[in-house]
Amino acid sequence: MPRVLIVDDAEFIRFSLRLMLEKNGFEVVGAAKDGADGIMKYKELKPDIVTLDITMPGMDGITALKAITASDPDAKVVVVSAMGREDIIKDAVMCGAKYFLVKPFKEEQVLETVRKVLAM
């Protein structure tokens, strides 16, 4: 069962992703409200994949993404953000994101993306 860490400041998004993933055979091993907490939980929990928001209070997702991929170059991170601008997507991919999902998302998109990234 693939292990997932969800990093997003919005409780509703964390809850929605958890529900979608768990009912489809994934184990959500943790959730974080900001980038700093996400980095700490990544190192502690060693998930198979991370969903990561960009815009969060405190440490943003791009900074967290850089730290996660610096500590683990093989990290599988899917950025999930309402910020779908091309420059932000490009920045996230250049920093190590494997895929980018734009909010609002559909369950099928999330599952297809997570499965695709896990198979990389």
LINTASUL-V412415 format. One line per field, one symbol per residue. psi: psi as a letter, one per 20 degrees, with the letter a starting at -180 (. if undefined). A space follows every 50 residues. Layout:
psi: ???
//
This chain:
psi: oppqppopiohgggggggggghikjqooirqqirgghggghghghmrhqp ppqgoqqdprhggggggghhhnijpopopoqinjqghgggggghjiphrp ppqqrqghgggggggghhi.
//
